[in-house]
Amino acid sequence: MRLAVPRERLADFLCGLPKAELHLHVEGTLEPELMFALARRNGVPLPYPDEAALRSAYVFEDLQSFLDLYYAGASVLRTDGDFHDLAFAYLSRAAREGVVRAEIFFDPQTHTARGVPMRTVIEGLASACDEARALGLSTGLILCFLRHLSEKDAFATLEEALPHRHRLLGVGLDSGERGNPPEKFARVFARCRALGLRRVAHAGEEGPAANVRGALDALGAERIDHGVRCVEDPALVARLARERVPLTVCPLSNVKLRVFDRLGDHVLPRLLEAGVVATVNSDDPAYFGGYLNQNLVETAAALGLPAEAGYQLARNSLEAAFLEPSERAPLLHRLEAYVAPFAR
């Protein structure tokens, strides 16, 4: 499809696209203002005098330096109301940005290790998802296992979450990739598959292309989160394109965590040219300086992506979402109706 969108109107076009966000850590949407508000609500001391001082700490050398601050920030989340407020703040913003489907990651082990009950985490997040229906937003919750912990711990987490199975769309794998290959969690992912849970995994961000293969083969991952280092293995890129395995790419995050030095160095155009089902997402936007629309706009500007690429990324996101055909069809129709006036 050829689209006639003047360059000066491209940002507005991208922001208005109906789209899905498929790589979003809800704990990573905790803005400094909300973090301080929750800290005051729950009597939790923070090692920063104010919001400005906290925001100035958002300079990271690598993934681990980010995770240290990320886990510290999560300490203010104590009650189901806290989790509701966190998720609904994100969902409200996402709806304003044209997101029509949000599949949200959460890290229960970060909270249960602090004595927060699993029920509090899941039901608080789920109540925000229920409320977001009124915003025209379709949602799903994806429970992520922390890969720096053991598979035994992941199994225990899964069992603790099963009473809330009806609230869960799927499972994922996140946290530090180095030294924690996907194969470490093969058995727990097999159990999740038997339970009918959808499966995704972070791979090929700070870890090698081999981790992408491991996520596909050992975990049965249906989507790969990040996956940008797949370009180091042309045969793997060809497989991803052939098998239509989506990649949930997070450009601003990749620059913030030094995966790429500059946004203009990003491999997203190579992935699209190879026919990979690449999508753009915001990852941990409170920490990385940009929600979904900012990722789209800044990435398009840095890489010189045309309107057609924006349309393809939006369509890829809707096709990659874990939706029934009857749910996906009207969302695709909305996208086609949106771009129709621009078609040549």
C-alpha positions, -999 to 999 in steps of 0.1 A, spaced: 0 0 0 13 34 -10 4 63 14 4 100 7 15 115 40 35 147 39 66 145 60 55 173 82 23 154 90 40 120 96 42 123 133 5 130 136 -2 101 113 18 77 134 3 89 166 -32 83 153 -27 48 141 -48 21 158 -22 -3 172 -13 -28 199 14 -26 225 29 -60 232 60 -53 252 52 -32 282 63 -39 318 37 -23 340 63 -18 368 82 2 342 54 27 338 59 39 374 65 77 369 84 95 396 53 115 406 32 83 412 62 66 429 64 94 454 26 95 459 25 57 466 55 60 489 37 86 509 5 65 509 23 35 522 50 51 544 79 38 522 111 59 524 128 66 490 165 74 487 158 105 467 146 139 480 121 146 453 109 136 418 135 156 400 164 139 418 149 105 410 145 113 374 181 125 372 191 90 382 177 75 350 211 71 334 220 35 328 252 18 318 235 -15 310 205 -36 317 216 -45 352 221 -9 363 185 -2 351 171 -33 369 187 -22 402 166 10 401 136 -7 387 133 -32 415 139 -5 441 111 16 427 87 -14 428 90 -13 466 63 13 469 37 -11 454 19 -27 484 -19 -29 479 -43 -39 452 -52 -3 450 -15 5 442 -14 -20 414 -47 -8 400 -36 28 400 -3 19 384 -19 0 356 -48 23 350 -25 53 347 -7 35 319 -39 22 302 -55 57 302 -24 71 285 -22 42 261 -59 48 250 -51 84 243 -22 73 221 -43 52 199 -35 18 215 -65 -5 211 -49 -36 225 -24 -38 254 -7 -70 265 9 -61 298 39 -78 315 42 -80 352 68 -95 376 51 -111 405 83 -124 420 95 -89 426 64 -84 448 59 -117 465 95 -117 476 85 -86 496 55 -103 512 29 -89 488 4 -117 481 0 -129 445 -38 -122 447 -30 -85 455 -8 -82 424 -30 -100 399 -64 -87 411 -52 -51 414 -39 -52 378 -69 -71 365 -93 -46 380 -76 -18 360 -79 -39 329 -116 -44 335 -120 -6 340 -101 0 308 -128 -16 287 -147 17 290 -118 34 273 -123 10 243 -91 -8 252 -87 -46 249 -61 -60 274 -43 -91 286 -19 -99 315 13 -118 309 30 -131 340 68 -130 336 93 -152 354 125 -136 365 153 -154 347 180 -145 373 161 -167 398 157 -205 396 133 -226 376 122 -240 409 112 -205 419 94 -201 386 74 -233 392 64 -221 427 53 -187 412 32 -205 386 15 -227 411 7 -196 433 -8 -179 403 -30 -207 391 -60 -198 413 -61 -167 392 -56 -185 359 -87 -169 344 -70 -135 347 -39 -146 328 -33 -144 291 2 -160 291 37 -161 306 70 -145 297 106 -145 307 125 -113 316 153 -98 337 190 -102 331 197 -122 300 235 -128 306 242 -162 321 205 -171 321 197 -188 288 161 -198 278 169 -235 282 170 -229 320 132 -226 320 122 -253 295 102 -274 319 82 -246 334 73 -234 299 62 -269 290 39 -269 320 25 -235 309 19 -247 274 0 -277 288 -21 -252 308 -30 -234 276 -10 -202 284 5 -182 256 43 -179 257 67 -151 251 104 -146 261 130 -118 261 159 -129 240 185 -114 218 187 -81 236 219 -82 256 222 -119 249 233 -135 216 212 -146 186 215 -182 200 191 -171 228 164 -164 203 168 -199 189 167 -212 225 135 -193 232 118 -208 201 131 -243 205 133 -249 242 105 -227 254 81 -228 225 79 -190 225 53 -177 202 67 -141 202 103 -129 209 107 -98 230 134 -76 217 152 -101 195 173 -75 177 205 -95 178 189 -120 155 205 -100 127 238 -117 137 224 -149 123 209 -146 87 195 -181 88 176 -172 120 163 -140 105 150 -161 75 134 -185 100 116 -157 119 103 -143 86 92 -177 73 75 -188 105 60 -154 111 74 -152 146 68 -116 158 95 -95 175 84 -69 200 111 -43 194 117 -14 218 139 12 201 143 39 228 149 12 254 176 -3 232 194 31 230 190 38 267 205 4 277 233 7 251 222 -21 228 227 6 201 247 37 204 223 59 184 187 54 173 199 59 138 219 26 142 189 5 149 183 -26 128 145 -22 126 146 -13 88 166 -45 82 140 -66 100 111 -51 80 130 -55 47 136 -91 56 99 -97 61 101 -102 99 69 -94 118 85 -66 138 65 -43 161 74 -12 181 68 -9 218 79 11 248 92 -15 273 97 6 305 86 40 294 89 58 327 126 50 328 134 51 291 119 84 282 91 76 258 57 58 255 46 41 224 39 71 202 73 87 211 90 55 202 72 55 168 78 92 160 115 93 171 123 60 154 107 70 122 126 103 122 160 88 131 157 60 105 138 79 78 109 55 79 80 64 56 43 63 64 41 28 48 65 15 75 44 30 102 13 13 88 31 -20 85 43 -18 122 8 -11 133 -6 -39 113 21 -63 125 12 -54 161 -24 -63 157 -16 -95 138 9 -104 165 -15 -98 194 -29 -129 212 -65 -124 200 -92 -146 186 -100 -139 149 -133 -124 159 -115 -99 182 -88 -91 157 -109 -85 126 -126 -53 139 -93 -38 150 -77 -45 116 -108 -29 101 -102 2 122 -66 4 110 -76 1 73 -103 27 78 -77 51 93 -52 48 65 -78 47 36 -79 85 32 -41 85 27 -40 57 2 -28 65 -33 
